[in-house]
Structure formats: structure tokens, C-alpha cells
């Protein structure tokens, strides 16, 4: 095994991590798939202006000041509950669903359109981490599929991937290598947002159990080894719902989440404190392949 020790990386059990890497490598890339969160995992945790970065918050730049104020009010109310670790899980899931419903209601009220979502990508409001394209190029070269989970807006995520040449749209729900699992919008004939497809995905229910007969679910079951990337404590369980043999979990922390370092070290095999780069994930993927 290579020495994968970037600055600002913490490994709670290097021996356990090394054994997982050796096992996955011995099984080959044909038995591997990647599960990753999108917001603040593939993207930076904060914008260049220092604001919270997410596909949801990017909508504040295209829908006007009144929308932005109402959206911020929802964020300020629900976000501390999301980050808090002392709440009953069922109650937390209920509140996160309530937050999502409120967010979607605002999109309808303030006239979100398909073109506005494209504008978010065109204006570079996604703010990816350095090396994201190279990471997915490595997956493509090795024929390793990925699930990109998000409690955010899947249409914006797909627009970003397509704009970067990282995925090609098809007529059916599947993609050859990159599968976005998130909140897909429903638009009317004039391209206006009118609702969200079921199931609605929030931070407490985004995992492989939600795939429920998706065209690519069987493919993932044939690939029982996983590289998982996430930035929240809930992300460590994105692989639940399908049986696996070995899962390497990489967690990204930021200034906001460092207070939970002990919890991250308990749930992840590697904890990365780096706001800008996919460097460690790329090195680890190279080692697994």
C-alpha cells in the first residue's frame, strides 16, 4: 500500500483501512462502485464569498431578493437541527422532510424554471472541488460506476455533469456510469417548476435502499465493494440498503463541522479537512484500482 498521508487527513485505524484497501484491490474494479454525496463533498463547503455552498443555496442567485430572504429564513431555522446530533432520528427525519417541502414550495411561489437551473451552472455557481473531473475520468477509464446522492436538486447536478462532459443523457432513467440519485423536478410545458418527483430525498433518507428497482440497482448489487465519500455524519450510511463486502468511507469536514470530529472518526475510515481538493480521494481511488 502507498503512503496516503496528505496534510489535514486523520485515519482512526490505519490497519483496518489498509486491510479494506487490499481486499478491494484484490477483487478488481469489476466488483467496485463509488457512492458519493454532491454538495460540500464534490463541491466546496463554502462559496468564494464565504456563504454555505449547496445546490439549494445556489437558487438564491437566480430567483430574486424576496426569494433569497425567505430561503435564508428556512435555512437559519432548519440547518442547526440538521447539524445537531442529539435529536431523535425519527423526529429529525420528519423535520428534514418538512424543510424540503418548504424549499420546494418556495420554488413554485417564485417561478423557478428549467432555464434558471441551467443558468446556475452557466454562471459557475456550483463551485466544485479541484480534481472532480479527474476523479470521474479515472472511474470512467476503469469502467467503475458511481451513485451521486443528494438531498439537493438533481437537475442542477445533472446539468453540471453534462456541461463538464462527465455524463451523457439518455432517454431512460439510467446512465452508463454516473447515476444521480436526488430530487428531480417536474416542469410544465413552458419549463416552469411545478413539483418534485417521488420519493423526495432529504439528508436522512439518501441511501441505496431508496433505489427501489432503478435500472442500475442490480448492477450495484453485483459490485459489493464501495468507496464512499460524504461530508455529513448521515452520509456514512449512504451504502445501507444493499449488502456489501468492503466499504471504505471518506468523510470531509469543514470549519463548521470540526466540533464533531470524534463522531467523524467513529464513522469514517479517513477524515479529510480540506476545503478545496479531491486529492486524497483521487489517490485512494488509484490505489483501489
VENNORFEN-V347826 format. One record per residue. N is the residue number from 1. RES is the residue in one small letter. BURIAL is 1 if it has 9 or more other C-alpha atoms within 8 Angstrom, else 0. Layout:
n:res:burial
N:RES:BURIAL
N:RES:BURIAL
This chain:
n:res:burial
1:x:0
2:x:0
3:x:0
4:x:0
5:x:0
6:x:0
7:x:0
8:x:0
9:x:1
10:x:0
11:x:1
12:x:0
13:x:0
14:x:0
15:x:0
16:x:0
17:x:1
18:x:1
19:x:0
20:x:1
21:x:1
22:x:1
23:x:1
24:x:1
25:x:1
26:x:0
27:x:0
28:x:1
29:x:1
30:x:0
31:x:1
32:x:1
33:x:1
34:x:1
35:x:1
36:x:1
37:x:1
38:x:1
39:x:1
40:x:1
41:x:1
42:x:1
43:x:1
44:x:1
45:x:1
46:x:1
47:x:1
48:x:0
49:x:0
50:x:0
51:x:0
52:x:0
53:x:1
54:x:1
55:x:1
56:x:0
57:x:1
58:x:1
59:x:1
60:x:1
61:x:1
62:x:1
63:x:1
64:x:0
65:x:0
66:x:0
67:x:1
68:x:1
69:x:0
70:x:1
71:x:1
72:x:0
73:x:0
74:x:1
75:x:0
76:x:0
77:x:0
78:x:1
79:x:0
80:x:0
81:x:1
82:x:1
83:x:0
84:x:0
85:x:0
86:x:0
87:x:0
88:x:0
89:x:0
90:x:0
91:x:0
92:x:1
93:x:1
94:x:0
95:x:1
96:x:1
97:x:1
98:x:0
99:x:1
100:x:1
101:x:0
102:x:1
103:x:1
104:x:1
105:x:0
106:x:1
107:x:1
108:x:1
109:x:0
110:x:0
111:x:1
112:x:1
113:x:1
114:x:1
115:x:0
116:x:1
117:x:1
118:x:1
119:x:1
120:x:1
121:x:1
122:x:0
123:x:0
124:x:0
125:x:0
126:x:1
127:x:1
128:x:0
129:x:1
130:x:0
131:x:1
132:x:1
133:x:0
134:x:0
135:x:1
136:x:1
137:x:1
138:x:1
139:x:1
140:x:1
141:x:0
142:x:0
143:x:1
144:x:1
145:x:1
146:x:1
147:x:1
148:x:1
149:x:1
150:x:1
151:x:1
152:x:1
153:x:1
154:x:1
155:x:1
156:x:1
157:x:1
158:x:1
159:x:1
160:x:1
161:x:1
162:x:1
163:x:0
164:x:0
165:x:0
166:x:1
167:x:1
168:x:0
169:x:0
170:x:0
171:x:0
172:x:0
173:x:0
174:x:1
175:x:1
176:x:0
177:x:1
178:x:1
179:x:1
180:x:1
181:x:1
182:x:1
183:x:1
184:x:1
185:x:1
186:x:1
187:x:1
188:x:0
189:x:0
190:x:0
191:x:1
192:x:1
193:x:1
194:x:1
195:x:1
196:x:1
197:x:1
198:x:0
199:x:0
200:x:1
201:x:1
202:x:1
203:x:1
204:x:0
205:x:0
206:x:1
207:x:1
208:x:1
209:x:0
210:x:0
211:x:1
212:x:0
213:x:0
214:x:0
215:x:0
216:x:0
217:x:1
218:x:0
219:x:0
220:x:1
221:x:1
222:x:0
223:x:1
224:x:1
225:x:1
226:x:1
227:x:1
228:x:1
229:x:1
230:x:1
231:x:1
232:x:1
233:x:1
234:x:0
235:x:1
236:x:1
237:x:0
238:x:1
239:x:1
240:x:1
241:x:0
242:x:0
243:x:0
244:x:1
245:x:0
246:x:1
247:x:1
248:x:1
249:x:1
250:x:1
251:x:1
252:x:1
253:x:1
254:x:1
255:x:0
256:x:0
257:x:0
258:x:0
259:x:0
260:x:0
261:x:1
262:x:0
263:x:0
264:x:1
265:x:1
266:x:0
267:x:1
268:x:1
269:x:1
270:x:1
271:x:1
272:x:1
273:x:1
274:x:1
275:x:1
276:x:0
277:x:1
278:x:1
279:x:0
280:x:1
281:x:1
282:x:1
283:x:1
284:x:1
285:x:1
286:x:0
287:x:1
288:x:1
289:x:0
